Amino acid sequence: MAGSGSGTVTGKALVCNSNCSTTLAANTTFTLQATPAAGSVFDGWGGACAGSQTQCTVTLSQARSVTAGFVPADLRNAAVDALIAGMPANSWKALPSTQMKDVCPSPYQAYFCANVITAWSGGAYDDKRDRMIVYGGGHSDSWYNNVFAFDLAVMKWQRLTEMSAGADGANPGPGWNDSRLESCGYYPKSANINLPASVMMAGKPYVDYDKCFVEPVVSQLNLQQPRSDHTYGKVFVDTVNDRYCYYGGGAYPGAQVDDFGIDCLDPQTRLWERVARRPADVYGRGQVAVDAKGLVWYLTAEGAPITAYNTATRQFQRYGYVNYETGGGTDIDRQRNHMYALASLADGSYALRRFDLNNTASLQAKTGYTQITASGTAPNQIGTRPGFAYADSRDRFYAWGGGRNVYVYDPQTQAWSTAAGTGDDPGAQQNWGTYGRFRWSGKRGVFVLVNSTTQDVMIYKPGN
């Protein structure tokens, strides 16, 4: 046990209120359950378990030790809440000792860890748990397919998933460098990959999409090891089913073929599921946003249709076509059900485009958006893919692309304003963009920014 709180850990032949041990047969798999005592909360696992969920499953391939942490309930959120309360309006704060690199797989390799973020990758925000989700890598930049989570309440990072045996921070798993299975979206179970000509695409060195999940291919896939990807703006939280999902795309090691799959992680069980396959014309380097009903809307840079994905029915609805160059950011005004795209232009300025999600005829039009001519000082020269997020309780969009200043758009008055930020300097954004790693925490009324694996997580407290 660890921490200043109290609780009980139970499992096969175990009931622990303090330090305890037991002996079980080799390769036994068992589940531990952490239960906080009254007045305490569970603060996460250590040792052979990891994460903040109260259940953990361990396989005894060798002697294992596990630590369960409990803290008093009134102390869990005290530090971050006090910190936020002490921040002036329009100020930034670097949260101490919150570099993501500290939870990257060991042995630590700066290049592969950093590229989880720098290689055109984004994130999403889990409002229910008040945490940022980061997933990325892909191409030849990083094979890490771990899901990383930053919990704002305790100001801590954790890895929600692990790579399979044989893969670590310095080495991809056996067969992971074989690109033939990229089209299927999963890493192989081993290096012994047998792919007869009958399962391959005509004229291309990839498995045919329709052959991925039937024999003789499916048994060679590790369906709990999706490939790392350049995620762009395509990571999202399925609010209907409480899952963390990715809209699919080009994967490690080549990123030259789209796998067309939507894969989702259950944050409770830590298990992956292929929940849907996108239609063939829904492709490209795009961005997603989730509306108030939980529909997932997708815009792409490559001429594919505007698409709504219903997470309850797992069905897609396509509307017209758009090629708006997905640079910039995308989010939804969830009061009016309007999706906005902050599209970067060649001169460093931005076009603000509004998609009326209530109007089918408008979405079906050749130009499926209205370009807004806004008053005020619009953002300029803040990179091709700045952070762009809607703060529901404030009914404002906020854009960030480096430095302390934040740009604010009011959808009611159609006016931009500039908030001159103070406090800690978040510095320049990553060369290839911020995407969804700048997000609003509705619970705490701040924006959370993950800009680098070697930089503390930043929070921004907006003004009135």
N, C-alpha and C positions, 0 to 999 in steps of 0.2 A: 504494500500500500504506500501511497505517497500523497502529499498535500496536507493542508491544515483542516480539511473536512473529514467526514467519516462515511463508511458504507460497507457493503458486503459484496464479495465476488463468489459466485457459485458455478459449479461445473461438475463433470463426471468425477465423483469421489471427493469433491471439494466443497467446503463451506468456509470462507475465509473472512474474518473481520480484521486480521492483521497479517503478518507474514506467515505463510504456510507452504507446504509442499506435498506432493504425492508421487507415486511411481506407477506408470502405466506401460503397456506393451509398446514396443517400437512400432512406428507408423500409425499409431492410434490418432484419430482425428476427433477433437472434442471442442465444444463451444463453451466459452466463459460468458457469464452474464454479470455485469456490474450494476448494483442497485444502491443509489445514494440513500443515506439516512435522512430523516427529517431535518431540514435546515441546511442540507448540503446538496451539491450538484456534482455530477460526474464531470471530470475535467480532462479525460482522455487516457489512452493506453500508452505504455512504454514497453520496451523489450521486444518480444516476439509478436506483440500486437501493436497496432498503430491506429490512430484516428480517434474521433470523438463519439462514435456510436457506442451504445452500451453493450453490444454483443460483439464478440470476436471469436473466430474459429482458428484453431491451431492444430497443425499436424506435427507429431513427434518424430520427425526424421532424425532428430538428435535431442539432447537435453535442452530444454527451453525454459526461459524465465520471462515472466510477464509482470508488469507493474500497472496497477490501476490507481488513478489519481482522483481525489475528491477534494473540493474546496467549499467553504461556506457559501451559501447561495447569495448572500448580500455582498460578497466580495468578488464574485465572478466578473461582473460588469463594471465594478466601481472604478477601476483604473482608466478604462477608455472613456467612460462617461464623464469622469472628472476632467480628463484631458480635453475632451470636446467642449465641456462647459467653460473651460478657461481660455478657449481660442477666441480671438476677436472675429467679427464678421469679415468675410472675404479674405480669410487667411488660410495658409497651408501649414501642415504639421507632418514631419516625418516620424512615424511610429518607431520607437527604439527597438533594435534587435529583431527586425522583421524582414531580413533578406531571404528571398525564396531559395537561394543557393544552399542554405543550411539544411534543406530537406530534399535536395536533389539526390538521386541514387549514388551510392558509393561504389567504387572510388570516385570522388568528385573530379569531373572533367569540365573545365570552364567552358570550352567551346560547345560541347553537346548540351550542357545545362542551359547556357545562355540562349541557345537557338530554340529552346522551347518557346521563348518569347520573341526573339529578334527575327526569326524566319517566318515573317508574314502571319503571325498568329495572334489570336484574340482570347476573349474570355466571356463569361456571363456572370450574372449576380443572382444568388439564391436569396430571395427576400425572406423566405420562411426561416432560414438558419442564419441570415445576415452574414453571408460569406461570398467571397469572390472565387470563381472557378476558372482555372487556367489550364488549357489543353492545347498543345501545339507541337512544333518540330517539323517532321516530314522532309521530303526530298532527300538529299544527301546530308542535310544539316543536322538532324538528330533523330534517332530511332526511339527516343524516350516516349513511351505511350502512357506514362503515368498521368493521372488526373491530380492536379494540385489544388488545394483549397486554403484560402486565407480566412480564418474566422475572426471577424472584427471584435466580437465580445471579449475574446481573450487575447487578441492581437498575436495570434500564432498561425504558422503554416503547418500543413500536414500533407502527406501523400495518401490519397484515397485508394489508389490501386498500385499494384506492383507488376513488374515485368516477370515473365516466366523464368524457370530455372535455365541457367546458361546465359542469361542476359544480365548485364549490370551497367554501371555508369561508364565503363570503358569499352564494353564489348556488346555488339548486338547478339541476339539469340541465334542458335543454329538455323540456317536457312533464311534468316531475315533479309539477307542481301540479294536473294533470288527475287527478281522483279516480276516473274511470270504470274505470281498470285496477287499482284497489286490490285488488279481489277476486282478481286473479291473482298478487299478491304481488311483482311486479317493476316496475321503472321502465321507461318506454318508451325506444326507441332514439332518438326524435326528438320534436319538437313536432307533427309531421304525423301525427296519430293518426286513423285512419279506422275507425270502429266502426259498422257498419250496425245497424239496429234488431234484426235477426235474432240478434245475439250478446248482446243485453242481457237482464238479469233482468226478469221480468214486474213492472211497476210500480215498479222501482227503478233508480237511475242507475248501475248497475254491470254489468260484463260477467258473464254467467252462468258459474259455475264450470266447467261442462262444455265451455265454448267457449274457455277461456283458451289451451289448448295445441294447438289446431288452427287452420287458416287460416279467416278472414283475420286472426286475432288474434296467434298465436304469433310470426309474423315481425316483429311490431311491438314485441315484448318484448325487453329486453336481459337475457338469462338469466344474465349475470354481474353484475347490479346488483339484488339483492333490495331491497325497500323497507325503510327503517328502521321500527322498531316500538317501542311500549311492550313491553318483553320480560318484565316482571314476574319470575317465577321460572322462566322457560321456556327459558333457555339451558342447554345441556348438552354434555358431551363424549361422543361415541360411542366408547366404549373398545374395541368390537369392530372397528370399521373405521378408528379413529384419525382422527376428524373432529370439527369444531366445529359444533354444530347449534342450531337454534332451532325451537321447536314451533309457530310461526306465530301470527298474530293480527291485530289492527287496525293499519293502517299509515299512513304519511305520505301525503297531508296531512290526511285526515279521520278515520281510525280508527273508522269507523262500520260496517265490514263485516269479517268474518273471512275470511282467504284460505285457511284450512284446510291450508296446505302445511307440510311439514317440509323446510327447506333446510339443507344442510350444506356447510361449507367444508373442503377438503383443505388442511391446514397446510403440506404440501410443495409442491403445485402452485399453491396459492392460487386454486383454481377452485371455484365454487359448483355444486351439483347439487340439484335438487328430487328428494328421495329417496322421498317418500311424500305421500299426501293423507289427512288424518285423516277418519274417518267424520263425517257431518254432526252427530251428537249428541255429538261430542267437541269441546267448544268452551269459550270463556270465559277469564277472567283467572285463570290457574292457576300451579301450580308443579310442576316435575319433579324426580325424583331417580333415580339410576342404581344398580341393585343389583350384587352381586358378580359376577353372570353377564353383566352388560351390558344387562339389560332396563331400559327407561326407563319409569318409573311416573309417572302424571300425575294430579294432583288439581286440581279447579277450584272456583271460588267460586260457580258458577252452576248447580248441579244436574246437571251432566253426569256420566256414569259414571266410576268409577275405571278407568283404562286402562293396560294394559301394551303398550309398543311394542317389538317384537323387531327390533333393527337388522340382524340377519343375514338374516331373511326378509322384512323390511319389512311385517310383518303386525301387526294390532292385536287385542288381546283386551280386551273390556269386561266390567266386573263391577258390577252393581247401580247405585245412584245415591248421590251424596253432595253435600250442600251445606254445607260446613264453614266458609265465609267464609275465603278463602285468606289473609287477613291473618296475619302471623306468618311461620313458616318451615316448610320440609319437608326432611327428609333420611332416609336409611335406615340402620338398624343392620344392617350387612352381615355381622355374625357370626350373628345370629338371623333375618335376613331379615324384619325388621319396619320398616315405614315409620311415622315419627312426624310429626304435624302440630302445630305450636305455634300454636293458633288464638287470635287476640286477641278479647277480649270487650268489651262496651260500657263496662264500669267500669274498663278499663285492665289487668285481669288476663288470664290466659291459660288455655285448656283444652288439656291435652296429650292428644292422641288417637293411638292406636296401631292401625295396620292390619297384620294378620297376612298377609303375602304368601304364606305357605305354605298358607293355608286358603281354598280357593275358596268354601266355603259361607259363611264369615264375610264375605268380600268381597261376596258376592251378597246379603247380608241388607240389609234396609231401612236400618239403621244399620250401615255397613260397618266400624266401628271400635269399639275399647274405650276409653272415657275413663278415663285413669289418675288415681287419687287418690294423688299422690305426697307423701312426707314432706319435711321441710325447708322452706327458704325459696324459693318459686318466684319467677320473674321477675315484676315488676309495673311498670307505667307506663314501658315502654321502647319505646313506639311500636307501631303496628299491624302493621308488617312488619319486625321485627328480623332480624338475621342468625341463622341456626340451622344448625349444621353438626355432623356426626358425625366424630370423630377415631378412625379405625379402630384404630390401634395402642394407643390409650388406652381404647377401648370406653366412650367418654363422648360426650354431646352438649353443645355449648357454644352459649350464646345471648348476643348482644350487641345493644344498642339505644341506645348512646350512653354517653359517659363511660368511666372506667377499669374499672369493675366488669364481671365476666363471670359468667354463671350457668351452672352445670354440672349435668347430669342423668346419673345412673348408671342405665342400663336394667336392671341386674341387681338392685340394691337398691331401685329405684324411689324414689330420693331426690334432691332438689335441694340444692345448696350454692351459696354465693356466694364467688367469688374476688375479694378486694379488690385491684384492680390498682394498680400504681405506674408510675412513669416518665412518658413523654410522654402527654399527654391527647388521645385521638382526637376529643374534642368530641361534639357532638350528631350523631345520624344524620340523614340526609336526611329531609325532611318526608314524602316518599312512600314511604320504606322503603329497606332495605338489600338484601333478597332474597338473591341468591347472591354478593354481593360481599364476603362474609365467609367465607373458606374455609380448610380445613386443608391445609398442606403436609406430607405424610407424610415427604418426603425430609429436611426440616429441622426438623420437630417444632415448627412455629409456625403460628399463624393469620395469614392475609394479609387485610387490610381495605383496600378502595378505597372511600373515603367521598365523595370530591369530586374534580373535575378540577383544582381549585386548592389541593389539600391533598396533602402527601407521603403516599405509601403507608405504612400502618402495619402493624407485625407485633406479635403478642402471643405471648409465651412462657408457656405454662401451667405451673403447679406440678406437683409429683409426685402 
